[in-house]
């Protein structure tokens, strides 16, 4: 029968007003797009692993520079025992305990998926390092060395850096920057220690940083695409935008000025101590400084990408 539609035939709900649709969206609903900053950082980190291997490990001058810095650790043999003791704390038990503590933070914050992604970032980083070192990458014997097998990337540095970076994935965003600084310093301590103990060359530590950042950025991107319910609620209720780490020409200029001043100060300190800046001991000290800079910069790059991923403009349409 034509005419007006009877009240009984009028739909009482619509896809946009259904209560269950809102619940499904809160629980996650369809997965979100992968954030561009994190995907780009993951790709850049993976490319940096192979680029560093190509430039330093597979060239004569790269190996010579790496070995020059590595041999210098003998000058500080009194510290080698301390570095060795520090590295001995790494074991299967301590690694499992660290992962459990990181996961507990995420679970306490009602983010069980994030706990899995954080634990996965540690496990995949370690697996990637071992595959690269033992199976995929080779070190041609271009320069005489006391380390005969391929040692790139460093496994112990990967352990320390990956656990510290996993903490970045589970902390509240307001604590991300200070956590990133702590993570970079903690990972750098492992990087310097493996060189001081005579276990690895400087490039091995920096390569481990790049492996960890590549894997952690990928896990952070997946956690953003498949969020926990608490994360979804936080994003919907957030009123003020999160702080951004901005790197413009001014910030980069100041950073370069600071690094240059630090380098000059280091050379002056070496001269004051009577250590020629071309000696192997000076090479070790300068490489230790470079490891610290690389570790902190890697962690801060991940923090920048994680904060940028929270910006709606970073999401592809």
C-alpha positions in Angstrom: 0.0 0.0 0.0 1.4 3.4 -1.0 1.4 6.5 1.2 3.1 7.4 4.4 5.2 4.8 6.0 3.8 3.4 9.1 5.6 3.9 12.4 6.2 0.2 12.7 8.1 0.1 9.5 10.5 3.0 10.3 14.0 1.8 11.3 14.7 2.6 14.9 18.5 2.5 14.6 21.1 3.5 12.0 24.7 2.5 11.5 25.9 5.8 12.9 23.6 5.8 15.9 23.8 2.2 17.0 25.1 1.8 20.5 26.9 -1.4 19.5 28.7 0.4 16.8 30.1 2.8 19.4 31.2 -0.1 21.6 32.9 -1.8 18.7 34.8 1.3 17.9 35.9 1.6 21.5 37.2 -1.9 21.5 39.1 -1.3 18.3 36.8 -1.9 15.4 38.6 -1.9 12.0 42.4 -1.5 12.3 43.7 2.0 11.9 46.3 3.0 9.2 49.9 2.6 10.0 51.3 6.0 11.0 53.8 7.4 8.4 56.4 8.7 10.8 56.9 5.3 12.5 56.9 3.4 9.2 59.5 5.8 7.8 61.7 5.5 10.8 61.5 1.8 10.8 62.6 1.7 7.1 65.3 4.3 7.7 66.7 2.2 10.7 66.7 -1.0 8.6 68.5 0.9 5.7 71.0 2.3 8.2 71.9 -1.2 9.4 73.0 -2.3 5.9 74.5 1.1 5.0 76.8 1.1 8.1 77.8 -2.5 7.3 78.6 -1.5 3.7 80.7 1.6 4.6 82.5 0.4 7.8 82.5 -3.4 7.8 83.1 -4.1 4.1 85.6 -1.4 3.2 89.3 -1.3 4.1 89.2 2.3 5.5 86.1 1.5 7.5 87.6 -1.5 9.1 90.9 0.4 9.7 89.1 3.2 11.5 86.9 0.7 13.5 89.9 -1.4 14.5 91.9 1.7 15.4 89.3 2.7 17.9 88.8 -0.9 19.2 92.5 -1.4 19.9 92.5 1.7 22.0 90.6 0.0 24.8 93.8 -1.8 25.9 95.0 1.6 27.2 92.1 1.5 29.7 92.7 -2.2 30.7 91.9 -1.3 34.4 88.3 -0.5 33.3 88.0 -3.7 31.2 87.2 -5.9 34.2 84.5 -3.5 35.4 82.9 -3.5 31.9 83.1 -7.2 31.8 81.3 -7.5 35.1 78.7 -5.1 34.0 78.0 -7.1 30.9 77.8 -10.4 32.8 74.5 -9.3 34.3 72.9 -10.1 31.0 71.5 -13.6 31.1 68.3 -15.4 30.1 66.9 -14.9 33.6 67.6 -11.1 33.7 66.3 -10.7 30.2 63.0 -12.4 31.1 62.7 -10.4 34.3 63.2 -7.1 32.4 60.6 -8.0 29.8 58.2 -9.1 32.5 58.6 -5.7 34.3 58.0 -3.8 31.0 55.0 -5.8 30.2 53.7 -5.4 33.8 53.7 -1.6 33.3 51.6 -1.9 30.2 49.1 -4.3 31.8 48.9 -2.0 34.9 47.9 0.7 32.4 45.2 -1.6 31.0 47.1 -2.1 27.7 47.6 -5.9 27.3 48.2 -5.6 23.5 50.9 -3.0 24.1 52.5 -5.4 26.5 52.7 -8.0 23.7 54.1 -5.5 21.2 56.8 -4.3 23.7 57.8 -7.9 24.5 57.9 -8.6 20.7 60.1 -5.6 20.1 62.8 -7.1 22.4 62.5 -10.6 21.0 62.4 -9.6 17.3 65.4 -7.3 17.9 67.5 -10.1 19.4 66.4 -12.5 16.7 67.2 -10.0 13.9 70.7 -9.3 15.4 71.6 -12.9 15.6 70.3 -13.6 12.1 72.3 -10.7 10.7 75.5 -11.5 12.6 75.5 -15.3 12.1 73.8 -15.8 8.7 73.2 -12.8 6.6 76.2 -10.4 7.0 79.9 -11.2 6.5 83.1 -9.4 7.5 85.9 -9.8 4.9 89.4 -10.0 6.5 90.7 -6.6 5.1 92.5 -5.5 8.3 94.2 -7.7 11.0 92.0 -8.1 14.0 91.8 -9.9 17.4 88.1 -10.6 16.7 88.1 -13.2 13.9 84.4 -13.8 13.4 81.8 -11.3 12.2 80.6 -9.4 15.3 78.2 -6.9 13.6 75.7 -6.1 15.2 76.4 -6.5 18.9 74.0 -8.9 20.8 74.7 -7.5 24.2 74.1 -3.9 23.1 70.9 -5.1 21.4 69.7 -6.6 24.7 70.3 -3.4 26.7 69.0 -1.0 24.1 65.9 -3.1 23.2 64.8 -3.4 26.9 65.2 0.3 27.4 63.4 1.2 24.2 60.6 -1.3 25.1 60.0 0.9 28.2 59.4 3.8 25.8 56.5 1.9 24.2 54.6 1.4 27.5 55.1 4.7 29.4 52.5 7.5 29.2 53.2 10.0 26.4 54.0 12.8 28.9 56.9 10.7 30.1 58.2 9.7 26.7 60.9 12.3 26.2 62.6 11.8 29.6 62.3 8.0 29.2 63.9 8.3 25.7 66.9 10.1 27.2 67.3 7.5 29.9 66.9 4.7 27.3 69.5 6.2 25.0 72.0 6.5 27.9 71.2 3.0 29.2 71.7 1.5 25.8 74.9 3.6 25.3 76.3 2.1 28.5 76.1 -1.3 27.0 77.6 -0.1 23.7 80.6 1.5 25.4 81.0 -1.5 27.7 81.2 -4.1 24.9 84.0 -2.1 23.3 85.8 -1.5 26.6 85.7 -5.2 27.5 87.1 -6.1 24.1 84.0 -8.0 23.0 83.0 -5.8 20.0 84.0 -2.9 17.8 82.3 0.5 17.9 80.4 -0.1 14.7 78.8 -3.2 16.2 77.2 -1.1 19.0 75.9 1.5 16.6 74.5 -1.2 14.3 72.7 -2.7 17.2 71.1 0.7 17.9 69.8 0.8 14.4 68.4 -2.7 14.6 66.5 -1.9 17.8 65.1 1.4 16.4 63.9 -0.3 13.2 62.1 -3.1 15.1 60.7 -0.8 17.9 59.3 1.7 15.4 57.6 -1.2 13.5 56.1 -2.5 16.8 55.0 1.0 17.8 53.3 1.4 14.4 51.4 -1.8 14.8 50.4 -0.9 18.4 49.0 2.4 16.9 47.1 0.5 14.2 45.7 -2.1 16.6 45.3 0.0 19.8 44.0 -1.2 23.2 40.7 0.1 24.4 42.4 2.3 26.9 44.5 3.9 24.2 41.4 4.6 22.0 39.6 6.2 25.0 42.6 8.4 25.8 42.8 9.6 22.2 39.1 10.5 22.1 39.2 12.3 25.5 42.4 14.1 24.9 41.8 17.8 24.9 45.3 19.3 24.5 47.7 18.2 21.9 50.8 16.3 22.9 54.1 18.1 22.9 56.1 17.7 19.7 59.8 17.4 19.3 60.6 20.0 16.7 63.8 20.0 14.7 64.2 23.1 12.6 67.2 24.8 11.2 67.8 26.6 14.5 67.6 23.4 16.6 69.9 21.5 14.2 72.3 24.4 14.1 72.5 24.5 17.9 72.9 20.7 18.0 75.8 20.9 15.6 77.4 23.7 17.5 77.1 21.7 20.8 78.5 18.6 19.2 81.4 20.6 17.7 82.1 22.2 21.0 82.0 18.8 22.7 84.5 17.5 20.2 86.9 20.4 20.7 86.6 19.9 24.5 87.4 16.2 24.1 90.5 17.0 21.9 91.7 19.6 24.5 91.2 17.1 27.3 93.3 14.5 25.4 96.0 17.1 24.8 96.0 18.0 28.5 96.4 14.4 29.4 99.3 14.0 27.0 97.3 11.6 24.7 97.9 12.3 21.0 94.5 12.7 19.3 95.7 10.3 16.5 96.5 7.5 19.0 94.4 4.4 19.5 93.4 5.4 23.0 92.1 8.7 21.7 90.2 6.8 19.0 88.6 4.7 21.7 87.5 7.7 23.7 86.2 9.5 20.7 84.3 6.3 19.5 82.8 6.0 23.0 81.5 9.5 22.7 80.1 8.7 19.2 78.4 5.7 20.7 76.7 7.7 23.3 75.5 10.3 20.8 74.2 7.6 18.5 72.4 5.9 21.3 70.6 9.0 22.6 69.9 10.2 19.0 68.3 6.9 18.1 66.1 6.9 21.2 65.1 10.5 20.6 64.3 9.8 16.9 61.9 7.1 18.1 60.3 9.5 20.6 59.8 12.1 17.9 58.2 9.5 15.6 55.9 8.2 18.3 54.7 11.8 19.2 54.3 12.7 15.5 52.2 9.6 15.0 49.7 11.0 17.5 49.1 14.0 15.3 46.0 13.3 13.1 47.7 15.0 10.2 50.3 12.2 10.2 47.6 9.6 9.3 47.2 8.8 5.6 43.8 9.4 4.2 
